[in-house]
Amino acid sequence: MNSLKTLRTFIGTLFYLSVLFYIIIVGLLIYMKFFSQDLAAMENLHWLSINASATHSLIFYSWIITGMLYIFTLKLFKDLVSHFYRKDFFSLNQINRLKIIGILILSIKAVQLLASFISVLITQGKIEFGLHIKYDFTGTLFHLVLGLFFLFLSKIFKVAQQHKNEINLTI
């Protein structure tokens, strides 16, 4: 249980730091979007190479949406770890949280991919298909595997809950 306590502390700290970071980033994005005379401030950011103002809005809204989904996913994960801390295993609440976490992880990556696809379409005016693999924990394949893992884990918990209920009925 000591590792669970460490995980609970780590997830809680990560959640609160993410909320703080999200508030700062959204504040900066809102300032740059609405209060900047021109979008030169956004164009000077080295990680944004954009030509169209429609793409600015697209990236602005996709960052806000994915940030909210990310924070909500962390909140659900934090609550899930708290349920494990109470030694209440295989409950319907845990099954639903695992399923929602998996769906949210897949949704975050879907929003990011859709925004990236549309921004490339707007700026370059053409569609190219290819395979680009990143060897880190931010890649698309990692998010797909992680989301599907949580969905699979929710199904395992559902089967375990059914077995637990059958055992309780026989006793």
C-alpha positions as a Markdown table, in Angstrom:
| # | Residue | x | y | z |
|---|---|---|---|---|
| 1 | Met | 0.0 | 0.0 | 0.0 |
| 2 | Asn | 3.0 | 2.3 | 0.3 |
| 3 | Ser | 3.4 | 2.4 | -3.5 |
| 4 | Leu | -0.3 | 3.3 | -3.8 |
| 5 | Lys | 0.1 | 6.1 | -1.3 |
| 6 | Thr | 3.1 | 7.4 | -3.4 |
| 7 | Leu | 1.0 | 7.1 | -6.6 |
| 8 | Arg | -1.9 | 8.9 | -5.0 |
| 9 | Thr | 0.4 | 11.8 | -3.9 |
| 10 | Phe | 2.1 | 11.9 | -7.3 |
| 11 | Ile | -1.2 | 12.0 | -9.2 |
| 12 | Gly | -2.6 | 14.6 | -6.9 |
| 13 | Thr | 0.4 | 16.8 | -7.3 |
| 14 | Leu | 0.3 | 16.3 | -11.1 |
| 15 | Phe | -3.4 | 17.2 | -11.2 |
| 16 | Tyr | -3.0 | 20.5 | -9.3 |
| 17 | Leu | 0.1 | 21.5 | -11.2 |
| 18 | Ser | -1.7 | 20.7 | -14.5 |
| 19 | Val | -4.7 | 22.9 | -13.4 |
| 20 | Leu | -2.3 | 25.7 | -12.6 |
| 21 | Phe | -0.4 | 25.4 | -15.8 |
| 22 | Tyr | -3.6 | 25.2 | -17.8 |
| 23 | Ile | -4.9 | 28.4 | -16.2 |
| 24 | Ile | -1.7 | 30.2 | -17.1 |
| 25 | Ile | -1.6 | 28.9 | -20.7 |
| 26 | Val | -5.3 | 29.6 | -21.3 |
| 27 | Gly | -4.8 | 33.1 | -19.9 |
| 28 | Leu | -1.9 | 33.7 | -22.3 |
| 29 | Leu | -3.8 | 32.3 | -25.2 |
| 30 | Ile | -6.9 | 34.4 | -24.5 |
| 31 | Tyr | -4.6 | 37.5 | -24.1 |
| 32 | Met | -2.9 | 36.8 | -27.4 |
| 33 | Lys | -6.2 | 35.9 | -29.2 |
| 34 | Phe | -8.3 | 38.9 | -28.1 |
| 35 | Phe | -6.1 | 41.6 | -26.8 |
| 36 | Ser | -3.1 | 41.5 | -29.2 |
| 37 | Gln | -3.4 | 44.1 | -32.0 |
| 38 | Asp | -2.1 | 41.6 | -34.5 |
| 39 | Leu | -1.3 | 38.0 | -34.2 |
| 40 | Ala | 2.4 | 38.6 | -34.4 |
| 41 | Ala | 2.8 | 37.4 | -30.8 |
| 42 | Met | 1.5 | 34.0 | -31.8 |
| 43 | Glu | 3.4 | 33.9 | -35.0 |
| 44 | Asn | 6.7 | 34.5 | -33.2 |
| 45 | Leu | 6.4 | 31.4 | -31.1 |
| 46 | His | 8.9 | 29.0 | -32.4 |
| 47 | Trp | 6.5 | 26.0 | -32.0 |
| 48 | Leu | 3.8 | 27.6 | -34.1 |
| 49 | Ser | 4.6 | 27.9 | -37.8 |
| 50 | Ile | 1.2 | 29.1 | -39.1 |
| 51 | Asn | 0.2 | 31.2 | -42.0 |
| 52 | Ala | -3.6 | 31.5 | -41.7 |
| 53 | Ser | -5.7 | 33.2 | -39.0 |
| 54 | Ala | -8.2 | 30.4 | -39.2 |
| 55 | Thr | -5.5 | 28.1 | -38.1 |
| 56 | His | -4.8 | 30.3 | -35.1 |
| 57 | Ser | -8.4 | 29.9 | -34.0 |
| 58 | Leu | -8.2 | 26.2 | -34.7 |
| 59 | Ile | -5.1 | 25.7 | -32.6 |
| 60 | Phe | -6.5 | 28.0 | -29.9 |
| 61 | Tyr | -9.7 | 26.0 | -29.5 |
| 62 | Ser | -8.0 | 22.6 | -29.8 |
| 63 | Trp | -5.6 | 23.5 | -27.0 |
| 64 | Ile | -8.4 | 24.6 | -24.8 |
| 65 | Ile | -10.4 | 21.4 | -25.5 |
| 66 | Thr | -7.5 | 19.0 | -25.1 |
| 67 | Gly | -6.4 | 20.8 | -22.0 |
| 68 | Met | -9.8 | 20.4 | -20.4 |
| 69 | Leu | -10.0 | 16.8 | -21.4 |
| 70 | Tyr | -6.5 | 16.1 | -20.1 |
| 71 | Ile | -7.3 | 17.7 | -16.7 |
| 72 | Phe | -10.6 | 15.8 | -16.5 |
| 73 | Thr | -8.8 | 12.6 | -17.3 |
| 74 | Leu | -6.3 | 13.3 | -14.5 |
| 75 | Lys | -9.2 | 14.1 | -12.1 |
| 76 | Leu | -10.8 | 10.7 | -12.9 |
| 77 | Phe | -7.5 | 8.9 | -12.5 |
| 78 | Lys | -6.9 | 10.7 | -9.1 |
| 79 | Asp | -10.4 | 9.6 | -8.0 |
| 80 | Leu | -9.8 | 6.1 | -9.2 |
| 81 | Val | -6.6 | 5.8 | -7.2 |
| 82 | Ser | -8.4 | 7.1 | -4.2 |
| 83 | His | -11.0 | 4.3 | -4.6 |
| 84 | Phe | -8.2 | 1.8 | -4.6 |
| 85 | Tyr | -6.8 | 3.4 | -1.5 |
| 86 | Arg | -10.0 | 2.5 | 0.3 |
| 87 | Lys | -9.6 | -1.1 | -0.6 |
| 88 | Asp | -12.9 | -1.2 | -2.5 |
| 89 | Phe | -12.0 | -3.2 | -5.6 |
| 90 | Phe | -14.0 | -4.1 | -8.7 |
| 91 | Ser | -16.8 | -1.6 | -8.0 |
| 92 | Leu | -19.1 | -0.3 | -10.7 |
| 93 | Asn | -17.7 | 3.2 | -10.0 |
| 94 | Gln | -14.1 | 1.9 | -10.8 |
| 95 | Ile | -15.3 | 0.1 | -13.9 |
| 96 | Asn | -17.0 | 3.3 | -15.2 |
| 97 | Arg | -14.0 | 5.5 | -14.4 |
| 98 | Leu | -11.6 | 3.1 | -16.2 |
| 99 | Lys | -13.9 | 3.1 | -19.3 |
| 100 | Ile | -14.2 | 6.9 | -19.3 |
| 101 | Ile | -10.5 | 7.4 | -18.9 |
| 102 | Gly | -9.9 | 5.2 | -21.9 |
| 103 | Ile | -12.4 | 7.0 | -24.0 |
| 104 | Leu | -11.0 | 10.4 | -22.9 |
| 105 | Ile | -7.4 | 9.4 | -23.8 |
| 106 | Leu | -8.6 | 8.4 | -27.2 |
| 107 | Ser | -10.7 | 11.6 | -27.5 |
| 108 | Ile | -7.7 | 13.8 | -26.7 |
| 109 | Lys | -5.6 | 12.2 | -29.4 |
| 110 | Ala | -8.5 | 12.3 | -31.9 |
| 111 | Val | -9.0 | 16.1 | -31.3 |
| 112 | Gln | -5.2 | 16.7 | -31.7 |
| 113 | Leu | -5.1 | 14.6 | -34.9 |
| 114 | Leu | -8.1 | 16.4 | -36.3 |
| 115 | Ala | -6.8 | 19.8 | -35.5 |
| 116 | Ser | -3.4 | 18.9 | -37.0 |
| 117 | Phe | -5.0 | 17.5 | -40.1 |
| 118 | Ile | -7.2 | 20.6 | -40.6 |
| 119 | Ser | -4.4 | 23.0 | -39.9 |
| 120 | Val | -2.2 | 21.3 | -42.5 |
| 121 | Leu | -5.0 | 21.3 | -45.0 |
| 122 | Ile | -5.6 | 25.1 | -44.4 |
| 123 | Thr | -1.9 | 26.1 | -44.5 |
| 124 | Gln | -0.7 | 23.8 | -47.3 |
| 125 | Gly | -3.8 | 23.3 | -49.2 |
| 126 | Lys | -3.1 | 19.6 | -49.9 |
| 127 | Ile | -3.4 | 16.3 | -48.2 |
| 128 | Glu | -0.5 | 13.9 | -47.8 |
| 129 | Phe | -0.5 | 10.6 | -46.1 |
| 130 | Gly | 2.5 | 9.1 | -44.4 |
| 131 | Leu | 3.7 | 7.3 | -41.4 |
| 132 | His | 5.7 | 9.2 | -38.7 |
| 133 | Ile | 6.6 | 7.3 | -35.6 |
| 134 | Lys | 7.9 | 9.1 | -32.5 |
| 135 | Tyr | 9.8 | 7.1 | -29.9 |
| 136 | Asp | 8.5 | 8.9 | -26.9 |
| 137 | Phe | 5.4 | 9.0 | -24.7 |
| 138 | Thr | 3.6 | 11.7 | -26.7 |
| 139 | Gly | 3.2 | 9.7 | -29.9 |
| 140 | Thr | -0.2 | 8.7 | -31.4 |
| 141 | Leu | 0.5 | 5.0 | -31.1 |
| 142 | Phe | 1.2 | 5.3 | -27.4 |
| 143 | His | -2.0 | 7.2 | -26.7 |
| 144 | Leu | -4.0 | 4.7 | -28.7 |
| 145 | Val | -2.5 | 1.8 | -26.8 |
| 146 | Leu | -3.0 | 3.5 | -23.5 |
| 147 | Gly | -6.6 | 4.4 | -24.2 |
| 148 | Leu | -7.4 | 0.9 | -25.4 |
| 149 | Phe | -5.6 | -0.5 | -22.3 |
| 150 | Phe | -7.9 | 1.4 | -20.0 |
| 151 | Leu | -10.9 | 0.2 | -22.0 |
| 152 | Phe | -9.6 | -3.4 | -21.8 |
| 153 | Leu | -8.9 | -3.0 | -18.1 |
| 154 | Ser | -12.5 | -1.8 | -17.5 |
| 155 | Lys | -13.7 | -5.0 | -19.2 |
| 156 | Ile | -11.5 | -7.1 | -17.0 |
| 157 | Phe | -12.8 | -5.3 | -13.9 |
| 158 | Lys | -16.3 | -6.0 | -15.1 |
| 159 | Val | -15.7 | -9.7 | -15.3 |
| 160 | Ala | -13.9 | -9.7 | -11.9 |
| 161 | Gln | -16.9 | -7.9 | -10.4 |
| 162 | Gln | -19.3 | -10.5 | -11.8 |
| 163 | His | -17.1 | -13.3 | -10.3 |
| 164 | Lys | -16.9 | -11.4 | -7.0 |
| 165 | Asn | -20.7 | -11.1 | -7.0 |
| 166 | Glu | -21.1 | -14.9 | -7.8 |
| 167 | Ile | -18.7 | -15.7 | -4.9 |
| 168 | Asn | -20.7 | -13.5 | -2.5 |
| 169 | Leu | -23.9 | -15.2 | -3.6 |
| 170 | Thr | -22.6 | -18.7 | -2.9 |
| 171 | Ile | -21.3 | -17.8 | 0.5 |
